[in-house]
Amino acid sequence: MSATKIIHSIPSDPLTGAISVPVYQTSTFIQEAPGVNKGFDYARSNNPTRKVLEDVVAQLEAGHSGFAFATGLAAIDAVLKLLSAGDEIVAVDDIYGGAYRLFTHVYEKLGVSVRYVDTTDVDNVAEAVTSKTNLIWIESPTNPTLKVSDIEAIATIAKSVNALLVVDNTFASPIAQKPIELGADIVIHSGTKYIGGHSDLVAGLVITKTVTLSEKLKFIQNASGGILGPWDCFLTIRGIETLDIRYKKQCENALKVALFLKEQEAVQEVFYPGLTSHKNHEIAKKQQSGLYGGIVSFTLKEDTQEGANRFVTNTNYFKLAESLGGVKSLLCHPAQMTHASIPRDIRLKAGIKDSLIRLSCGIEQAEDLIEDLSTTLQICNPAKELLFV
Ligand SMILES: *Cc1c(COP(=O)(O)O)cnc(C)c1O
């Protein structure tokens, strides 16, 4: 979908001609007679501002319908409500921590079992599925080491056992990747990240491929009620207006930053799917339309938490905070922040070393971001600084 199509998929207000979408801050709608209304009766079931957002994201992801939730996790929760006790999920082992917590501590208790496999190797998925598998759950790229899985190949496996393929497309965004076109049945997003794009809201989105799935999700959304409020729907729509230009600039900055880091003495390893050295680069190239996202992770030669701490507390433009995808650059130390709840040995197995640092590149000038990183590396490397004295 081109930037033109995205921008013009957002309708102006048919009632007043307002160029931007009005915020319908209302709980209920007047009926002419019982059950006779203008398509809206109660704001949990439907709201005109939310409807615009849901229609726009359905188009963005080439799906049948879209659904807006209060957070990304509420969106994930709504999809899991498609399951019953005894059902099985096969999920990517490098899954978002919040999704892992929800699967393990809420849904396993209710009788849903989950098997985690490294989905970057399609054979692992083929081996893990059984006749009881109802959902295959992947993220691509993953957080924070940016592993990429072959969506088309996994969709074929899902079909062979009658399971649904769900793709968490938060990191790729609909600008780089359209999972439904690659065979997925459901796409979810943390709208908090690239889609909102300004670090000013939390939101979640579900996009369904078929009418049947849309009807089920609509039922769950209304029955459980975890909807996104009208004001945050408005902000998310406003974010989508600039999604294409923001995401492309973030990708451009991230590639420059990744290439810079790769040349640095103090840096051990750089993770970015856009680098030919990344182990899933070929799959990323095949399914991500030449865009590899704004996230770059790297480890330091001095592989200690102290080393990482010194780095993340000395940057200027990169602000130390959780979350990603906004216009302002952020950085975080997964071992002590996003992945702190994961035991160290499991974390190390997933490639999240003590010194791993995750950068979320914003839309600043690439040169400024690189200068910030360069200065910080010098501050963290006093031995090298002595050479300049
Ligand atoms: C942040 C995130 C989520 C959860 O979204 P919230 O809006 O924080 O609830 C889910 N998946 C991925 C990949 C994320 O980065």
The ligand as a Gaussian input file, in Angstrom:
#p B3LYP/6-31G(d) Opt

LIG

0 1
 C        5.216000      -4.305000      23.026000
 C        4.912000      -5.562000      22.350000
 C        3.756000      -6.293000      22.635000
 C        2.775000      -5.881000      23.731000
 O        2.140000      -4.692000      23.436000
 P        1.623000      -3.651000      24.568000
 O        1.015000      -2.580000      23.754000
 O        2.807000      -3.239000      25.366000
 O        0.632000      -4.406000      25.399000
 C        3.520000      -7.449000      21.915000
 N        4.384000      -7.877000      20.970000
 C        5.513000      -7.201000      20.683000
 C        6.423000      -7.728000      19.634000
 C        5.820000      -6.026000      21.350000
 O        6.954000      -5.372000      21.071000

